[in-house]
Amino acid sequence: EELRSKSGKWLNAQGRLCHPMVLREGDTHYSAISWDEAYDLITGQLKILGSPDEAVFYTSGRTSNEAAYLYQLLARRLGTNNLPDCSNLCHESSGRALNEVIGTSKGSVTLEDFEHADAIFIAGQNPGSNHPRMLATLQQASRRGAHIVSINPLDETGLQHFKNPQQLSGYFGKGTLLADLHIPVRINGDVALFQAIAKALLEYEKRNGSGLNHDFIKNRTTGFQAYSENIRSAAWGVLTRISGVDIDMIRAAAEILAKSQNVIFCWAMGLTQHRNAVANIQEIVNLLLLGGHFGRPGSGVCPVRGHSNVQGDRTMGIWEKPSQSFLNALQREFKFTPPQESGYDTVDSIHAMQAGKVKVFMAMGGNFVAATPDTELTERVMSRCRLSVQVSTKLNRSHLHVGRMALILPALARSDLDLVGQEKQHVTVENSMGMVRLSSGVLPPVSPELRSEVRIVAEIGRRLFGEKDPIEWQAMAGDYRLIRDSIARVIPGFENFNSRLLEKSEFLLPHPVRDEQKFPTPSSKALFSVHPVEEPELENGQFLLTSIRSHDQFNTTIYADNDRYRGIKGTREVVFINAADLAERGLTAGMQVDITSHHDEQQRTIRGFRLVEFDIPRGCLAAYYPEVNPLVPLGHVARISNTPAYKSIVVSLKVSAP
């Protein structure tokens, strides 16, 4: 209870975890436990499950390829596909959308492509807060004359003027102007905006005879006629009203598209966390298909992911809906029959906990309780598990809302030296662009009690399935090259894994769309898709609220209560609002308000948030994640992807009681 009163920032600031800890049933404090006892507790609980599906194995995107591969193997050897991960909360919508229309779930550009792009569109993303390293890439593109178009409800300072601290000139002056066109779309007005840009592009092509790539459309795509008819029939008044963007700005964006030979479209969770998130992303694909912006340098789709290996974990099999080809490859490699039924994703796991169907919950990194929606419910249902296990480097809120028994297992960080005997071990990660890189820690571990994620998973597997198991758990934990050899036999694109790393320490995975302009869809062509334009249903006095992150924050980890790009110091309990909305409601900046969400005839309230005037469209609000997560019902999710709709929450404001 004492730790629950502390903030996430305070918990993180306590430093590294140094010893395995246990919270036994009925206890109020954690106590030390040996590794042997911890392993026995885990395997003992797994052995008495009524069904393998009573276990859930969650993964954070920082887990290495080698650890993720063993982790999914552990779950499937047990007999379950319950492998939720943080991708379920962020870019699941991207993968589902892209796979349907271009035949692959991954982005189709490399970092080098940004050097050749004539235009870079950035939607639903604030690189200054979420991906600061990307700002330097955009700065270089801007300086050579590429158009940068920002599409975001908030006009972010980081895209207005970027100062690179690694360059002396970045300390002085106003910095580089990045976005030469900012489009202040209303929250969840993206489908309307993208259709409006397409409509303007079709009109431009009719007037000027250019703007569309007709050869590409004819030979590489299907569905253009239905799509173009839908766009031409859409009413300008509807598109501009729902998007909140005037027609001149829409036409300016369309002209940039029409005149650009090579276009990259980047996005992040501002697009993926809506009810119609899949439609958002497929409308981006539609725009790029019009110009043939796939399979050539400087063009393509770029879903920008946050965690260092969230894409790699999925490649390694961390997914509740594995492909049949992957399961067949596992069976050939390890001589057991993997489970065939789909498992729980992240939201489904919480529903299953609520129903009492989950007995053991294990998290490989991450901060499950803070990252998920409906915070009060999630905290409550965690206690219905018999055992929760967290593999962690630092304290977080997920250590405070646990099963009836709980373990915290301290792991090596990626920066820590990982020795097996006297031999240094290496791991790999895959970035958002399909580049696989070797990662080697160099720092001495802060405690001899730390274990690598690989070793933790392998030891559980060895003790659970025995020495005669066809999976050589102990051997793989002793030499990570053996894990990579297995990956090379099971997962396409990783052939000769170890030898390729010896040559260059990195390599690019194959991508049929990027490399060959081939679309592995049923028709072997990219698909134009048709989507309805949806207007948010708001009652009088209601707003649409989007969650955002601060500059001094990485996912759920809070480093400081400041947000330098937005002028916030010393607090995170703020809500950004348009000046006209303040005046209309008789409110003033600095007032404290309670925020109440309205979904499914239920209300949830968070209290004491300070109003901050900001450049944001009328009727729209923004506040920090995870502070606003309690407002999001568990069932408020994206269609198809089941991702929580953190970016479009219907809310009302009320002045806080004194």
Secondary structure, DSSP 4 states (H G I P E B T S, - for coil): -TGGGS-HHHHHHT-B--S-EEE-TT-SS-EE--HHHHHHHHHHHHHT-SSGGGEEEEE-TTS-HHHHHHHHHHHHHHT-----BGGGGTTHHHHHHHHHHHS-SS----GGGGGT-SEEEEES--HHHH-HHHHHHHHHHHHTT-EEEEE-SS--HHHHSB--TTSGGGGSSS-B---SEEE-PPTT-HHHHHHHHHHHHHHHHHHHS-SS-HHHHHHHEE-HHHHHHHHHHS-HHHHHHHHT--HHHHHHHHHHHHH-SSEEEEE-HHHHSSTTHHHHHHHHHHHHHHTT-SSSTT-EEEE---STTHHHHHHTT--SS--HHHHHHHHHHHSS----S----HHHHHHHHHTT--SEEEEESS-HHHHSSSHHHHHHHHTTSSEEEEEESB--GGGTS--SEEEEEEB--TTB--EETTEEP-EEEE-TTSEEEEE---BPPS-TT-B-HHHHHHHHHHHHH-TT-SS-HHHHHH-HHHHHHHHHHHSTT-TTHHHHHHHHSEEEPP-HHHHH----STTSSEE------------TT-EEEEEE--TTEETTEE--S-BGGGTB-S---EEEE-HHHHHHTT--TT-EEEEEEEETTEEEEEEEEEEEE-S--TTEEEEETTTTGGGS-TT-B-TTT--B-TT-EEEEEEEPP-
